Amino acid sequence: MTTVITFGTFDVFHVGHLRVLERARAFGDRLVVGVSADALNLRKKDRLPVFSEAERLEIVAALKCVDEVFVEESLEQKRDYILQYAADVLVMGDDWAGKFDEFGDVCRVEYLPRTPAISTTALIEKISTGP
């Protein structure tokens, strides 16, 4: 069995999130997803997610392509998470291209193109400012 792992905030869940998770799952038999903790999102983006950590975990866990979810507490623990879940493949969006190559010694690293013209930040801004 091939285990794939990926990470994300998955706030204001949209079709881009779904597509990247489905494509990640295609790399193996089991998909494990690390959902960024509220505190981690605050540290890296200087804002809390719109949806709580618990809500985002529930949404991602409900997807048929996802086998297991966990809270990602720290970006610095990625290697630990990869080893803990015995991941064979790490999949990330191509906006992270090259940033996780160091994990090539413990798993295969793949970067996927993001869905064009859609982002959580743009959606939040559109919702905030109106049409």
N, C-alpha and C positions, 0 to 999 in steps of 0.2 A: 504494500500500500504506500502510495506517495502522498506525503502531507505537504500542503502549501500553507504559507502564513503570509498575512498582509496586515497593514495597520492603517488607521485613519480616524478622523474625528466623526465623519458621517453625520454632520449636523445638517438640518433642513434637507433630509434625504431626497435625492433626485435621481433621474435616470442615469446620469454619469456615474453615480455611486453603484447603482445596480449593474451597469455594464462592466465596470472594472472588477467587481466581485465575481460576476459570471465568468469573465475571461480569466481571472486568477484561478478559479475552480477548475477550469479546463486544463491546467497544468498538472493536476493530480486527482487523487481519489477522495481527499479530505481537505476541507478549507477551514483554517483557524484564523479568526480575525481579532486583532487587538484594537479596541475602541479607546481612543484617547480619553483619559480622565479629565474631568472638568478643570482641575488644578493644572494639569499639563497644558490644556488648551489656553488657559489664562496666561501661563508662562510664555508659550511660544507665539500667541497671537494677540496678547494683551486684551483679551475679551473672553467672557464666558460663552459657551455655546448657547444657542437659542433653546435647544432641547437638552434636558438634563442627561447626565451620564447614564442613569438607570433607563431612561426612555430610549436613548440611542442604542444601548445594549439590547433592549427588548426588540427594537425595530430590526437591527442587523441579525439577531438570533432567529427571527421569524422567517428569514429568507431561505428558500429551499436549497440554494447553492451553498449555504453556510452550515458547517457542522458543529462549530464551537466558537464561543466568543469569550473574551476576557478583557479586563481593564488594563490598558497600557498606562502605567504610572510615570514612566520616564523614557525619554528618547535614548538615554545612555544604556538602557537595559535591553536593547534589541537583541544583542547576542544571547543574553540569558533567556529571553523568550523563545528564540529560535531553538536553543538547546532544550529548554523545558518541554516544548511541544514536539520535539524531534522532527523539525521541519526539514524537508528535502529541498524545498524551493521557497525563496522569499520573492514576493511580487510587490512592486511599488509603482506608482505613477511616474511617468517620465519627467515630471518636474523635479524629481529626486535623482535623476540619472547620474550615475557615478558615485553618489554619496554613500551607498551601502555595499560597494564592491569589496570592502574589507571582509565581508561575511562569506565571500566565495570560498573560504577555507573550510566552512562548515555546511554550506548549502549552495545550491545554484541561485543566482540572483538575476531576476528579470524585471525590466522596466517597461510598462505598458503606456501607450499613448493615451492621453486623457480625451474624454469626449469633447469635441470642439464646441465652443460658444456656450458652455455651461459651467458655472462654478458656484459654490455655496456663497462666497463673498458677493458675487454679482446678484444672486437671488436675494440675499438679505438686503442689499442696497435697493434693489427694485421694489421689494416689499415695503421698505421704510419710506421711500420717496414717492411711491405710486407709479402709475403707468406713464 
